[in-house]
Amino acid sequence: MEKYYPLLEKTPLFKGISPQNLESMLKCLSAKTKSYEKGEAIMLAGEDVKNVGIVLDGKIQIQKEDINGERIILDELDAGGIFGEVFACAGIEKSPVTVCSILPSEILFVDYRRIITLCPSNCSFHSSLIRNMLMLIAQKNIMLNSKLDIISKKTTREKLFAYFKTQAKKAGGKIFELPFSRDELADYLCVNRSAMSRELCKLRDEHFIEFEKRTIKILKWPVSF
């Protein structure tokens, strides 16, 4: 577990907590780790929500099914990513989403009740944990609003450019790597995969973008963007 301490120190949930307090904090929070194989479910829709999960290693995907049974990808998290905090703190007893390990992954689970409740020992780090949890929930709300803005666009082209804009901003330039495969990107944008592929080719032919596998280069933005 100690090998993951440098990662945990950079995790938003543990911001402001000194490295010296990490071990005692994890014990106080009844933290535990579990390994998952590629393709294994970490949490299924309908299961009890008891813990906040932190990705220590690997990659996970948060998914939901629409009324037609089609997969919608809500998010994808690498090492340091956190999931379950919104549902846990909102008092949602059953998970509305499925969380899958898309690479062999190591997950740290923390009982959310121990995060938001001051313990009898009056540990000094609890106030920082509560403050950090509130910040995480606010940031997750902003992220979900950003996705809603993307998928509310009327056309596949508009959805692609709205998504590309967020990725370019993250990358700090017009060249960036997509975190998704074509199938996954279509599920994330809630569009037909074949229609999306045709639109990508049109954008390339019209000299808006260049792409090679998952690498996208923006040559020019539409006037509306």
Order of alpha helices (4+ residues) and beta strands (2+ residues): alpha-alpha-beta-beta-beta-beta-beta-beta-alpha-beta-beta-alpha-alpha-alpha-beta-alpha-alpha-beta-beta
